[in-house]
Amino acid sequence: LGYIEPDRPLVPLSDTAAPRAAVGRIVRAARRGNPLLEVETGAAVHELLVTLRRARADIGPDGDPVLQALARDAYQPLTVAEHAARHGMTPAELRTAVRRGAGCSPKDYLLGIRLGRA
């Protein structure tokens, strides 16, 4: 999903209470005999990913500034290379930053923003 950076698999968390609670929900969902095991466990794992993302100490409460700028400029007729240049990045650096922050490519992120606002 792109949420774990291979070169930086461990990141500091500002709070561990919410991630611990999400892990507890995974444990409860994965209990033997649960008829909804796959659905509940899958949902709990996704919740954990979101919770961990929100608890990262290296990202401010407003989120990633690159993602904020891309969201703000999503309707501008700019290529990915032009978006990257506006941030002083190469297209490869922008792809890495967006994948780290949003778990997808810049094009997919921009498309998601556009569809969400439509």
GROMACS elastic network, one bead per residue, 0.5 to 0.9 nm:
[ bonds ]
;  ai    aj funct       b0    kb
    1     4     6  0.79215   500
    1    99     6  0.87555   500
    1   103     6  0.57637   500
    1   104     6  0.75945   500
    2     5     6  0.70411   500
    2    99     6  0.58856   500
    2   100     6  0.63537   500
    2   101     6  0.86751   500
    2   102     6  0.79484   500
    2   104     6  0.68231   500
    3    49     6  0.76745   500
    3    53     6  0.82309   500
    3    99     6  0.73783   500
    3   100     6  0.58853   500
    3   101     6  0.74279   500
    3   102     6  0.75437   500
    3   103     6  0.54509   500
    3   104     6  0.89994   500
    4     7     6  0.87759   500
    4     8     6  0.75252   500
    4     9     6  0.56298   500
    4    10     6  0.82651   500
    4   100     6  0.73323   500
    4   103     6  0.88166   500
    5     8     6  0.50513   500
    5     9     6  0.52509   500
    5    10     6  0.83455   500
    5    99     6  0.89240   500
    5   100     6  0.65518   500
    6     9     6  0.56327   500
    8    11     6  0.70539   500
   11    56     6  0.68714   500
   11    57     6  0.76584   500
   11    58     6  0.75652   500
   12    55     6  0.84997   500
   12    56     6  0.60706   500
   12    57     6  0.54627   500
   12    58     6  0.69441   500
   13    16     6  0.65359   500
   13    52     6  0.76631   500
   13    53     6  0.89249   500
   13    54     6  0.88058   500
   13    55     6  0.52695   500
   13    58     6  0.77814   500
   14    54     6  0.89207   500
   14    55     6  0.54551   500
   14    56     6  0.58545   500
   14    58     6  0.83237   500
   15    18     6  0.72110   500
   15    19     6  0.80412   500
   15    55     6  0.57775   500
   15    56     6  0.79835   500
   15    57     6  0.80515   500
   16    19     6  0.54169   500
   16    20     6  0.60143   500
   16    21     6  0.86058   500
   16    52     6  0.85059   500
   16    55     6  0.72992   500
   17    20     6  0.52157   500
   17    21     6  0.62352   500
   17    22     6  0.87410   500
   18    21     6  0.50818   500
   18    22     6  0.62434   500
   18    23     6  0.87230   500
   18    48     6  0.84361   500
   18    51     6  0.64691   500
   18    52     6  0.80935   500
   18    55     6  0.79793   500
   19    23     6  0.62283   500
   19    24     6  0.86189   500
   19    47     6  0.88297   500
   19    48     6  0.60714   500
   19    49     6  0.85906   500
   19    51     6  0.57593   500
   19    52     6  0.59673   500
   19    55     6  0.78188   500
   20    23     6  0.50952   500
   20    24     6  0.62653   500
   20    25     6  0.87942   500
   20    48     6  0.87134   500
   21    25     6  0.64051   500
   21    26     6  0.88289   500
   21    48     6  0.87051   500
   22    25     6  0.50514   500
   22    26     6  0.64252   500
   22    27     6  0.87983   500
   22    44     6  0.65005   500
   22    45     6  0.77390   500
   22    47     6  0.66677   500
   22    48     6  0.52811   500
   22    51     6  0.75642   500
   23    26     6  0.50074   500
   23    27     6  0.63207   500
   23    28     6  0.87224   500
   23    44     6  0.77080   500
   23    45     6  0.79295   500
   23    48     6  0.67980   500
   24    27     6  0.50720   500
   24    28     6  0.62467   500
   24    29     6  0.85711   500
   25    28     6  0.50757   500
   25    29     6  0.59971   500
   25    30     6  0.84879   500
   25    40     6  0.86261   500
   25    41     6  0.79482   500
   25    44     6  0.61670   500
   25    45     6  0.87429   500
   26    29     6  0.50727   500
   26    30     6  0.60428   500
   26    31     6  0.88097   500
   26    40     6  0.77258   500
   26    41     6  0.54643   500
   26    42     6  0.83014   500
   26    43     6  0.85451   500
   26    44     6  0.53330   500
   26    45     6  0.65762   500
   26    48     6  0.84937   500
   27    30     6  0.51970   500
   27    31     6  0.65736   500
   27    41     6  0.81014   500
   28    31     6  0.55341   500
   28    41     6  0.84416   500
   29    32     6  0.87412   500
   29    34     6  0.70470   500
   29    36     6  0.77790   500
   29    37     6  0.57262   500
   29    38     6  0.81833   500
   29    39     6  0.86105   500
   29    40     6  0.54754   500
   29    41     6  0.51903   500
   29    42     6  0.89092   500
   29    44     6  0.76690   500
   30    33     6  0.86279   500
   30    34     6  0.70835   500
   30    36     6  0.89339   500
   30    37     6  0.55877   500
   30    38     6  0.78371   500
   30    40     6  0.78221   500
   30    41     6  0.59675   500
   31    34     6  0.59208   500
   31    37     6  0.73627   500
   32    35     6  0.87887   500
   32    37     6  0.81134   500
   33    36     6  0.87386   500
   33    37     6  0.78483   500
   34    37     6  0.50574   500
   34    38     6  0.87594   500
   35    38     6  0.82894   500
   36    39     6  0.55050   500
   36    40     6  0.58613   500
   36    41     6  0.81454   500
   37    40     6  0.54171   500
   37    41     6  0.57286   500
   37    42     6  0.82154   500
   38    41     6  0.52376   500
   38    42     6  0.58438   500
   38    43     6  0.84503   500
   39    42     6  0.51877   500
   39    43     6  0.61377   500
   39    44     6  0.85554   500
   40    43     6  0.51602   500
   40    44     6  0.60738   500
   40    45     6  0.85983   500
   41    44     6  0.50299   500
   41    45     6  0.61072   500
   41    46     6  0.86579   500
   42    45     6  0.51620   500
   42    46     6  0.63431   500
   42    47     6  0.86271   500
   43    46     6  0.51950   500
   43    47     6  0.61788   500
   43    48     6  0.86507   500
   44    48     6  0.61290   500
   44    49     6  0.87011   500
   45    49     6  0.63405   500
   45    50     6  0.88080   500
   46    49     6  0.50824   500
   46    50     6  0.63975   500
   46    51     6  0.85728   500
   47    50     6  0.52104   500
   47    51     6  0.60337   500
   47    52     6  0.85300   500
   48    52     6  0.59551   500
   48    53     6  0.84415   500
   49    52     6  0.52201   500
   49    53     6  0.61858   500
   49    54     6  0.87244   500
   50    53     6  0.50787   500
   50    54     6  0.62662   500
   50    55     6  0.86490   500
   51    54     6  0.51810   500
   51    55     6  0.61567   500
   51    56     6  0.88309   500
   52    55     6  0.50242   500
   52    56     6  0.63162   500
   53    56     6  0.55611   500
   53    59     6  0.86067   500
   53   101     6  0.83039   500
   54    57     6  0.85591   500
   54    59     6  0.81320   500
   54    61     6  0.80358   500
   54    63     6  0.82729   500
   55    58     6  0.89047   500
   55    59     6  0.83673   500
   56    59     6  0.58091   500
   56    60     6  0.82612   500
   57    60     6  0.72142   500
   59    62     6  0.79373   500
   59    63     6  0.58298   500
   59    64     6  0.61459   500
   59    65     6  0.89200   500
   60    63     6  0.52905   500
   60    64     6  0.69959   500
   60    65     6  0.87245   500
   61    64     6  0.86669   500
   62    65     6  0.78339   500
   62    68     6  0.83244   500
   63    66     6  0.88100   500
   63    67     6  0.76087   500
   63    68     6  0.72156   500
   63   101     6  0.86541   500
   64    67     6  0.53423   500
   64    68     6  0.62422   500
   64    69     6  0.87653   500
   64   101     6  0.67317   500
   65    69     6  0.61386   500
   65    70     6  0.85826   500
   66    69     6  0.51743   500
   66    70     6  0.61986   500
   66    71     6  0.85991   500
   66    87     6  0.75459   500
   66    94     6  0.83373   500
   66    97     6  0.75957   500
   66    98     6  0.75741   500
   66   101     6  0.86700   500
   67    70     6  0.50414   500
   67    71     6  0.60584   500
   67    72     6  0.84933   500
   67    97     6  0.84889   500
   67    98     6  0.67608   500
   67   101     6  0.72496   500
   67   102     6  0.77628   500
   67   109     6  0.85132   500
   68    71     6  0.51321   500
   68    72     6  0.61276   500
   68    73     6  0.86344   500
   69    73     6  0.60929   500
   69    74     6  0.83219   500
   69    87     6  0.87999   500
   70    73     6  0.50973   500
   70    74     6  0.56316   500
   70    83     6  0.74165   500
   70   106     6  0.83869   500
   70   109     6  0.83096   500
   70   110     6  0.69548   500
   70   113     6  0.88272   500
   71    74     6  0.50871   500
   71    75     6  0.84147   500
   71   109     6  0.82649   500
   71   110     6  0.68268   500
   71   113     6  0.62278   500
   71   114     6  0.84960   500
   72    75     6  0.78509   500
   72    76     6  0.88604   500
   73    76     6  0.53732   500
   73    77     6  0.87502   500
   73    78     6  0.85131   500
   73    83     6  0.84960   500
   73   110     6  0.87851   500
   74    77     6  0.81291   500
   74    78     6  0.83506   500
   74   109     6  0.89602   500
   74   110     6  0.55703   500
   74   111     6  0.79907   500
   74   113     6  0.67556   500
   74   114     6  0.65877   500
   75    78     6  0.82838   500
   75   110     6  0.84220   500
   75   113     6  0.89492   500
   75   114     6  0.70973   500
   76    79     6  0.89903   500
   78    81     6  0.79191   500
   78    82     6  0.56823   500
   78    83     6  0.63413   500
   79    82     6  0.50595   500
   79    83     6  0.62916   500
   79    84     6  0.85827   500
   79   107     6  0.88998   500
   80    83     6  0.50298   500
   80    84     6  0.61192   500
   80    85     6  0.86123   500
   80    91     6  0.65728   500
   80    94     6  0.81723   500
   80    95     6  0.87538   500
   80   106     6  0.68557   500
   80   107     6  0.70879   500
   81    84     6  0.50151   500
   81    85     6  0.61732   500
   81    86     6  0.87130   500
   81    89     6  0.86842   500
   81    90     6  0.71080   500
   81    91     6  0.51899   500
   81    92     6  0.89511   500
   81    94     6  0.85224   500
   82    85     6  0.50291   500
   82    86     6  0.62785   500
   82    87     6  0.88602   500
   82    91     6  0.83606   500
   83    86     6  0.52112   500
   83    87     6  0.67459   500
   83    88     6  0.89530   500
   83    89     6  0.85212   500
   83    91     6  0.81632   500
   83    94     6  0.81936   500
   84    87     6  0.52934   500
   84    88     6  0.63143   500
   84    90     6  0.56343   500
   84    91     6  0.53792   500
   84    92     6  0.85206   500
   84    93     6  0.77628   500
   84    94     6  0.56280   500
   84    95     6  0.86919   500
   85    89     6  0.54663   500
   85    90     6  0.65468   500
   85    91     6  0.77830   500
   86    89     6  0.74961   500
   87    90     6  0.86506   500
   87    94     6  0.83488   500
   89    92     6  0.78963   500
   89    93     6  0.57388   500
   89    94     6  0.61028   500
   90    93     6  0.51185   500
   90    94     6  0.62649   500
   90    95     6  0.86333   500
   91    94     6  0.50424   500
   91    95     6  0.61357   500
   91    96     6  0.86496   500
   92    95     6  0.50403   500
   92    96     6  0.62432   500
   92    97     6  0.86503   500
   93    96     6  0.50832   500
   93    97     6  0.61433   500
   93    98     6  0.86032   500
   94    97     6  0.50440   500
   94    98     6  0.60401   500
   94    99     6  0.83811   500
   94   105     6  0.88738   500
   94   106     6  0.73187   500
   95    98     6  0.52606   500
   95    99     6  0.59594   500
   95   100     6  0.84347   500
   95   104     6  0.83230   500
   95   105     6  0.58515   500
   95   106     6  0.58907   500
   96    99     6  0.51646   500
   96   100     6  0.60291   500
   96   101     6  0.85370   500
   96   105     6  0.81878   500
   96   106     6  0.89991   500
   97   100     6  0.51230   500
   97   101     6  0.60835   500
   97   102     6  0.83412   500
   97   106     6  0.88612   500
   98   101     6  0.50288   500
   98   102     6  0.55019   500
   98   103     6  0.68222   500
   98   104     6  0.65380   500
   98   105     6  0.62349   500
   98   106     6  0.58698   500
   98   109     6  0.76951   500
   99   102     6  0.53574   500
   99   105     6  0.56703   500
   99   106     6  0.75361   500
   99   109     6  0.89646   500
  100   103     6  0.57450   500
  100   104     6  0.79846   500
  101   104     6  0.82793   500
  102   105     6  0.80770   500
  102   106     6  0.88358   500
  102   109     6  0.72272   500
  103   109     6  0.86385   500
  104   107     6  0.82016   500
  104   108     6  0.61188   500
  104   109     6  0.62723   500
  105   108     6  0.51994   500
  105   109     6  0.61184   500
  105   110     6  0.86385   500
  106   110     6  0.60796   500
  106   111     6  0.84757   500
  107   110     6  0.51912   500
  107   111     6  0.60768   500
  107   112     6  0.85404   500
  108   111     6  0.50200   500
  108   112     6  0.60463   500
  108   113     6  0.86274   500
  109   112     6  0.51094   500
  109   113     6  0.63176   500
  109   114     6  0.87246   500
  110   113     6  0.51144   500
  110   114     6  0.62185   500
  110   115     6  0.86218   500
  111   114     6  0.50701   500
  111   115     6  0.60582   500
  111   116     6  0.83924   500
  112   115     6  0.51522   500
  112   116     6  0.59249   500
  112   117     6  0.85935   500
  113   116     6  0.50740   500
  113   117     6  0.63019   500
  113   118     6  0.86840   500
  114   117     6  0.53014   500
  114   118     6  0.61973   500
  115   118     6  0.50377   500
